Amino acid sequence: MNVPPEFPGLASAHSFMASLDSRAQVRGEKYFHQGRVTQIELDKPNHFSATVRGTELYTVNLVYGHGRGWSASCGCPLASGCKHVYAAMKALLAESSAEKVRQLSAGPGRVTTKKKKPRKQVVTISLEEQLEEANKRPLTPQESLFVQKVEKVYAGCEGTRKITRWDFDEMGLRLGGFGYEALHIWPAFPANERLFWLYVANALRERGMPIPEFMLPVTDFSEIEDRLRDWRRTREIDRWTQTLESAQRWSSTAGSTVGELCEMRAKFGEKSIVLEWRRFDEFEQPKVSQVKQFREDNGKGFVTLSAEAEWLWEIFLRRLDSVGSIEVPYTESYSLEKFGRMFRMPAFDALLVNPEGKPFDRSLPALRWQLDLAETDRDDYRLRVTQADGSPIPPVLCVLEGRPALYITREAVFQGPTVEGGVLAPNRENIIPAPALESRAGAALLHSVGVALPPRLQNRIRNVSLFGVISCELANSYPGSNVEECVIKIGACSPAGKLIEAWHGYWSRSDKATESAHENRTGTITLYDRGALRDPRALMLGLEAKWDGYQNEWRMRVTKKFPALFANWAKTLPTDVKLELKGELASLIADPVAGSVRLAVEEKEMDWFDLRVVLDVSDTTLTPQELKLLLDARGDYVRIKGKGWRKLQFNLSPEEDEQMARLGLTARELTSEPQRLHALQLADPAAKKFLPEEQFEKIQRRAGEIKARVTPEQPEGVSATLRPYQTEGYHFLAYLAENRFGGILADDMGLGKTLQALTWLTWLRGTRQADEATVSIPPVLVVCPKSVMDNWRAEVGRFTPGLRVKMWSAGELYQVVDRLGEADVHVLNYNQLRLIGESLTPVRWLAVILDEGQYIKNPSSQTAQIARALVAEHRLVLSGTPIENRLLDLWSLMAFAMPGILGSRAQFAKLYDAKDDPFARRRLSSRVRPFLLRRTKSQVARDLPDRIEEDLSCEMEGEQKTLYRAELKRAQQMLLRISTQKQLAKERFNFLTSLLRLRQICCHPRLVKPDSKAESAKVEALLEQLEPLMEEGHKVLIFSQFVEMLDILQEEIKKRGWPSFYLSGATENRGDLVQRFQDAEGEALFLISLKAGGFGLNLTAANYVVLFDPWWNPAVENQAIDRTHRIGQHRNVIAYRLLIKDSIEEKIRKLQKTKSALADDVLGEEKFAQSLTLDDLHFLLEDTSE
């Protein structure tokens, strides 16, 4: 259309239309030709409005500004840049002529395709007049000012046809926020000020903001609500329509959790390696744009790759990011190195293809170098790579470095010789003049590529093999320095001992000039064979030395740990490496000072002896003071002036080492300082080997006197007949008290430790009454688990009714110190001890007894620290399991009973918990012998009925099995990422959680999936087992570590009407509950939480025990069985373990059997479970069900 230049913004109108989105242009053109632009009006000079019919009628505002060009806004959801704007501008250009435009520019009017009608004169009433009429009063000055602001903003918005937050601020209506972005509050710009106010007020209402009260009479939202609702609905429809239309793609695997699998391969072409993929039928080379889109899809999971394809993808993706190409030229070394690794992995055979897209032939023999000889000095040698039969090799696409190198041709991959430093070209003939090749360098080259030397050169060669030499000496860091260093140099010598090469970070010839002169004079060429030389850097790995590149040597400061580190390193050197040590360094590889051990003892206190070492050594040059230094070094090195470094080593046979361990001693801890030992420790026959005969006999007599010295009669206040072993235990406790020792009574559960302790307390109080009749006797504190408190009160009342006992409730707990006189024996549980422990430290107790003392097995726990701070004349620990999982448990118990007897925690770990010391636990047994008494049932109570234990297996089905296998698979996948103990330590919590879930699923699916309706194979097996027992009138204990499982079992038991009792950690009045079970007539079931009822309960009325789920620690299971297998039981005790076949439960049972024995020489056959190792996890998570 030809529009005259007088039309405003003619040139920029076309530019404006061209700037719109291409889709908007295409659709706008279509709208224009469909006649959807119904009218165009001139609102004021250079401001046009058009009505365009879309899904509804939209108003388009076109504004031209001199210097700014055209701008547009639309009432559609896109607001601007849309097809409606394009169609309106197109119509304006098409419908306008120069005359019409001039007419329009002169004032308001209309341009239509129809005949123009005269405009009606509209008489308007101002907003202020409407308000005064509606309010029936004049506006106040403040109200008038507000209306003026509204009118001013309306006039300003007419130009842009939009409203912003700043406009609201101008009216004094703060919406919050800031900016010039348009607020979409109306479908089209309001025709007058009152409609303008209605849309503004509606925006305030929707944001919960107040509307000026005087404006309410003209604020009738019903006028705009229908249009707003329709407009917003249309906007939402259009927004979603355009969103869905503009979506790039939809995943063909919608609803799937796994993306589409894409195959990839690398094709080796004539000049480069290209990426090919197959997403449908055939492999093809993708475009760069497709690869970029694939990267995005892959990141979102729309497509997936195999593990091998991921390797290829990373190579080409790196190439894309760096140069924008997905072709890899054969000159790109980084990618070729990666491809070299792939060619050596069979998994990639099908992914690396030749130019025809087929896998390479890999069956051909290896390539080799072939040398054509030169006849004279004027001839050339010809060196080329050939096939095994000597025939030429096909054209080589590329050579992949490595050993062997890989030669890639159009059809095959050949293994072949390496290309040394790029000197030789593998894909063409190398022509080398004879004088150049017939030299030292030429011979070295031929030797390195495995080619036999030609006769002309072979006759001149002399081969010399080199061996490594390490030279070490002491020197100051710099002249005048007091810091001493060990300087280490490495060289290569000939068999004659001549230094040929030195290590300078590389091998460097030491005397090239002399050697070259000799060769020129004699005509011979000496080749040095480094084949036997070790990598110097590898040789130095075991030594903390630093490389000095300036001096070409290693340096290491001489510190306290230097001699041991250097000596150990020297022992690891290969025998073909010569070590030259200068000065005092030579002493570090000399034999240690050999010594033999004799002991001498001297009594210092009653029953305590000081033991000293009498040292005999073979080296007569050492003075007594030097021997003392060696002895006090405990086997470490001592630097002696003028004699270098020396260390002492005792010549003890394995038998002598074992005999010292039985005395609680170790040769590596002997010093010149005396060690104090008790007569009972030294009375072992092993002492005879090291002590003079008369001293040994004296100690033997003293030990006999000790055992006979304290054997008091049973006190009258004890209303029970002690068994012989119980009397022995009572005498042991009396012996401890007489000697002011603390100790541990570690009898098996059920042997009456409480009775022995009460007998001892009664005797103890009796001796105090006889000695101090006028002085009040301090009270006794018993600390025990909450579940055992009732048992102590009952046992005191039964066996020692003369003792007053008090258990403290929570309400009166903080009155303990003020009311100590109310009882002779005060019983607290461990939680109460933590709460009021600090207030008890000023109290001086006659005795403190820790029952089930394993509660303080963690020495760092608050409970253990408070217990150690208590002040008492006598301390006693009662525990059937003084060691549950680790030897440190025993240290913690002894730190309470006999502080310091086992040294510090660090010393204990070093002396008694060393895994490489076979006699460590034997020494520990000797150390604690005077203070610990332990008897097992088999030793002291042979009248106990036999205990029968049986494992019952059942098999999962249905949902229970599905849940189990899914959890097992997750755990196995997690385990694949773990290869070291360090990694395992970081992930240990996650593994323990997964193991817990597996064990819970074995019990019942509801433990991990509360809404499950599935049955439990184990519950069914239990009910089958219980039915005949209930019919026969038996009492049965059922233990589980999961309280939720006990709740499920209780539901099943109630359905069958069987009498039952329930005990968990939340149970109150346990003593009454236990007594009711004991006294109940006929059959009954007792559901017990393993942790809440594993100890301290006497349940001899039952003779059947069911362990519903296995526990890691077999000691805990034995405690549960011992609730009924105790003194007072006169029937066989039968214990059933319910285990799921081919599950983690069977694995736990096997682990129990292999890891349950602690060395007999410490505490007998005490069971414990060690921490799980990586091998244990592999064993536990191995799938054996297939």
Secondary structure, DSSP 8 states (H G I E B T S, - for coil): ----TTSTTHHHHHHHHHTS-HHHHHHHHHHHHTT-EEEEEEEETTEEEEEEESSSEEEEEEEEETTTEEEEEESSTT-SSSHHHHHHHHHHHHH--HHHHHHHHHSSEEE-SS------------HHHHHHHHHTS---HHHHHHHHHHHHHHHHHHHHT---HHHHHHTT---SS--S------SS--SSHHHHHHHHHHHHHHTT----GGGGGG--THHHHHHHHHHHHHHHHHHHHHHHHH-----TTTT-SS-EE-EEEEEE-SSEEEEEEESSSS-B---HHHHHHHHHHHHHTSEE--HHHHHHHHHHHHHHHHHS-SEEETT-HHHHHHHHHHHTSGGGGGGEE-TTS-B-B--S---EEEEE--SSTTSEEEEEEE-TTS-B---EEEEE-SSSEEEEESSBEEEE---GGG-S-TTS-EEEEHHHHSSHHHHHHHHHTT----HHHHTTEEEEE-EEEEEEEEEESSTT-S-EEEEEEEEEE-TT--EEEEESSSEEES-HHHHHHHHHHH--EEEEE-TT---HHHHTTTS--EEETTTTEEEEE--TTHHHHHHHHHHHS-TTSEEEE-GGGGGGGS--EEEEEEEEEEEEETTEEEEEEEEEES-TTS-HHHHHHHHHTTTS-EEETTTEEE-EEE---HHHHHHHHHTT--GGG--SS-EEEEHHHHTSGGGGGTS-HHHHHHHHHHHHHHHHH------TT--S---HHHHHHHHHHHHHHHTT--EEE---TTS-HHHHHHHHHHHHHHHHHHH-TTS----EEEEE-GGGHHHHHHHHHHH-TTS-EEE--STTGGGTGGGGGG-SEEEEEHHHHHHHHHHHTT-EEEEEEEETGGGG-STTSHHHHHHHH-EEEEEEEE-S-S-SS-THHHHHHHHHHSTTTT--HHHHHHHHS-TT-TTHHHHHHHHHGGGEE---HHHH-TTS--EEEEEEEE---HHHHHHHHHHHHHHHHHHHT--SHHHHHHHHHHHHHHHHHHHHHHH-GGGT-TT-----HHHHHHHHHHHHHHHTT-EEEEEES-HHHHHHHHHHHHHHT--EEEE-TT---HHHHHHHHHH--S-EEEEEEHHHHSSS---TT--EEEESS--S-HHHHHHHHTTTSSTT--S-EEEEEEEETTSHHHHHHHHHHHS----HHHHSS--------HHHHHHHT-----
